[in-house]
Amino acid sequence: MFGALAKRLFGTANERFLKGLDTTVAAINALEPKLQDMDDETLKGQTPALRQRLEAGESLDDIIPDAFATVREAARRTLGQRHYDVQLIGGIVLHQGKIAEMKTGE
């Protein structure tokens, strides 16, 4: 009985974990307008800039928002398809070495 009440109040462990990714997804979404305003050459320059940040000591986790936002914009321009937030979450989960089960249809 207490377990059911706790789940209702706080959600499952999985729901709490996914909620913790909301800030990263929000950071990715916040970068979208800036990247959309870039011309193709400037967007291409994002990759070497991200590499330099890694070489300067930043971790992969530190650059996730910029990297995912760059990939999202590149996919939008080249394929005409934009990653959904749930797909970003799936990518973040995989980056963390966890298993992500996603429903099909997107």
N, C-alpha and C positions, 0 to 999 in steps of 0.2 A: 504494500500500500504506500509506504513512504517513497519507494522507488518510482512509482507511477506519478506521485505528486511532484517529486524532484524533476522528473523528465518534463512534466508539464510546465513547471516554473522556469527551469534552466535549459531545457532541450537535451537532446542526446549528446554524447561525446562528439559524434560526427558533426552535428549541427553547430556545436560550440567551436569546433575546429574550423569549419567552413566560415563561420562568422568572423573568425580571426583573420581571414584572408580579405575581408571587405576593405580594409584600409589600403592594402596593396592594389586591389582592383580599382579603388577610387583614385589612387595615385596614377595608375596607368591611364585611366579615363581623363584625368586632369591634364595630362600631357598631350592628349589627342589634338586639340586646336592648334597648339604650337607646331606640331609635326605636320599637320595639314597645310599650314602656311609655308612650309619649307619647299624650295624647289627640289627637283630630283637629285641634283648634285649635292646639295646640303644634306638631304636625307641619306644619301650614300655615305657621306662623311660621318654619320653617326656610328657606324661600325668601328672604324679606327679609333674614334673618340672613346667608345666603350672599352676597347682593348687597352687603350692608354690608362684608363681609370683602373682597370684590373692590374696592370703592371705597376701602377702607383700604390697598390696595396688595398684597394677596395675589394670587397668580396662579391661573389656572384649575387648573393642576396641583396647587396647594396644597389646593384645596377639593374635588378629585375624590372622595376617599373619602366626605366628608360629603354631597356632591351625589348620588353614585350610591346611597349607602345610603338617602337620603331618597326618591329615585325608586323604589327597590326596595320600600320600605315602602308608599309611596303606591299602587303597582301591586298590591301584595298586598291592600291594603284595598279598593281600588275595583274591581279586576278579578278578585280571588281568585287571582292568579298571581304567583309569586315568580321573579325573574330568577335563572337559574343562573349559577354562577361563570364559565362559558365565555361567557355572554352579556355579563357585565360586562367580560371581557377584550376581546370584540369592540368594545364601546363605547369602552373606553380606547384601543384601537388606532385606531379611527376619529377620536377626539378628537385623537390625535397626527398626523392627516393621512395615515395609512397605509391600505393596503387590507387588509381582513380577509375571508378566505374561511372561511365556517363551514358545517359540515354541517347539513343540515336534519333535522327530526324532534324538536326539543325544544319 
